[in-house]
Amino acid sequence: MNEENQDKKRKKKDGFFYTLMGGRLFASELVTKNVALFALIVLYSFIYVSSRYEYERELKEIDRLRHRKEMLKNNLLTQKSEFTSKTRQTEIEKMLREKGSDIERVTQPMYEIKK
């Protein structure tokens, strides 16, 4: 009985840090009975952390692709605008005159020949 009282006093006096550092925590009955549960918790923790990193990596990739899409869209609009301005009738006539071509604008409207 006296030894039990001394063990209880020692356990109260030692504290959690001393128990953890001394290794008595891992030898306790609670830990030894639930080793599989603790291993499962550690495994789930690793899976959670790795999936979180993968999720963040994918978000960065999505942002990068979204930014690239916007850049390409702006580039397309610029090229489309330049093409539209270069293919106007007045611009084409101007280019033909500069090249010295003898093609002229039709002044009479088109008409249909019927048989």
C-alpha positions as CSV (number, residue, x, y, z in Angstrom):
1,M,0.0,0.0,0.0
2,N,2.8,2.3,0.8
3,E,4.5,1.7,-2.6
4,E,1.2,2.5,-4.4
5,N,1.0,5.9,-2.6
6,Q,4.6,6.6,-3.5
7,D,3.9,5.8,-7.2
8,K,0.9,8.1,-7.2
9,K,2.9,10.9,-5.7
10,R,5.7,10.4,-8.1
11,K,3.4,10.4,-11.1
12,K,1.8,13.7,-10.0
13,K,5.2,15.2,-9.3
14,D,6.9,14.1,-12.6
15,G,4.5,15.9,-14.9
16,F,3.7,15.3,-18.6
17,F,6.9,16.6,-20.0
18,Y,9.1,14.3,-17.8
19,T,6.8,11.4,-18.6
20,L,7.1,12.0,-22.3
21,M,10.8,12.5,-22.4
22,G,11.4,9.5,-20.1
23,G,9.5,7.2,-22.4
24,R,7.0,6.2,-19.8
25,L,4.2,7.6,-21.9
26,F,4.8,5.1,-24.7
27,A,4.9,2.2,-22.2
28,S,1.5,3.2,-20.7
29,E,-1.4,0.9,-21.1
30,L,-3.5,3.4,-23.1
31,V,-0.8,3.7,-25.8
32,T,0.0,0.0,-26.0
33,K,-3.6,-1.0,-26.5
34,N,-4.2,1.6,-29.2
35,V,-1.1,1.4,-31.3
36,A,-3.1,0.5,-34.4
37,L,-5.4,3.5,-33.9
38,F,-2.4,5.9,-33.4
39,A,-0.8,4.5,-36.6
40,L,-4.0,5.0,-38.5
41,I,-4.2,8.6,-37.3
42,V,-0.6,9.2,-38.4
43,L,-1.3,7.7,-41.8
44,Y,-4.4,9.8,-42.3
45,S,-2.4,12.9,-41.2
46,F,0.2,12.2,-43.9
47,I,-2.5,11.6,-46.5
48,Y,-4.2,14.9,-45.5
49,V,-1.1,16.9,-45.7
50,S,0.0,15.5,-49.1
51,S,-3.4,16.0,-50.6
52,R,-3.4,19.6,-49.4
53,Y,-0.1,20.2,-51.1
54,E,-1.4,18.6,-54.3
55,Y,-4.5,20.8,-54.1
56,E,-2.5,24.0,-53.7
57,R,-0.2,22.9,-56.7
58,E,-3.3,22.4,-58.9
59,L,-4.7,25.8,-57.9
60,K,-1.5,27.4,-58.9
61,E,-1.5,25.6,-62.3
62,I,-5.2,26.7,-62.8
63,D,-4.2,30.3,-62.1
64,R,-1.3,30.1,-64.5
65,L,-3.4,28.6,-67.3
66,R,-6.2,31.2,-66.7
67,H,-3.6,34.0,-67.0
68,R,-2.2,32.4,-70.2
69,K,-5.8,32.2,-71.6
70,E,-6.4,35.9,-71.0
71,M,-3.1,36.8,-72.7
72,L,-3.9,34.6,-75.7
73,K,-7.4,36.1,-75.9
74,N,-6.0,39.6,-75.8
75,N,-3.5,38.7,-78.5
76,L,-6.3,37.3,-80.7
77,L,-8.4,40.4,-80.3
78,T,-5.4,42.5,-81.3
79,Q,-4.7,40.4,-84.4
80,K,-8.3,40.4,-85.4
81,S,-8.5,44.1,-85.1
82,E,-5.4,44.5,-87.3
83,F,-6.8,42.1,-89.9
84,T,-10.1,43.9,-90.0
85,S,-8.4,47.3,-90.5
86,K,-6.1,45.9,-93.3
87,T,-9.0,44.2,-95.2
88,R,-11.2,47.3,-95.5
89,Q,-12.0,48.2,-99.1
90,T,-10.2,51.5,-98.9
91,E,-7.1,49.9,-97.5
92,I,-7.1,47.3,-100.2
93,E,-7.5,50.0,-102.9
94,K,-4.7,52.0,-101.4
95,M,-2.4,48.9,-101.4
96,L,-3.3,48.1,-105.0
97,R,-2.5,51.7,-106.1
98,E,0.9,51.6,-104.2
99,K,1.8,48.3,-106.0
100,G,0.9,49.8,-109.4
101,S,-2.0,47.5,-110.2
102,D,-4.5,48.4,-112.9
103,I,-7.4,46.9,-111.0
104,E,-10.2,49.5,-110.5
105,R,-13.3,49.8,-108.4
106,V,-16.5,48.8,-110.2
107,T,-18.8,51.9,-110.6
108,Q,-21.8,50.2,-112.2
109,P,-23.9,47.9,-110.1
110,M,-24.0,44.2,-111.0
111,Y,-26.9,42.8,-113.0
112,E,-28.2,39.4,-113.9
113,I,-28.3,38.0,-117.4
114,K,-31.4,36.0,-118.1
115,K,-31.8,33.5,-120.9
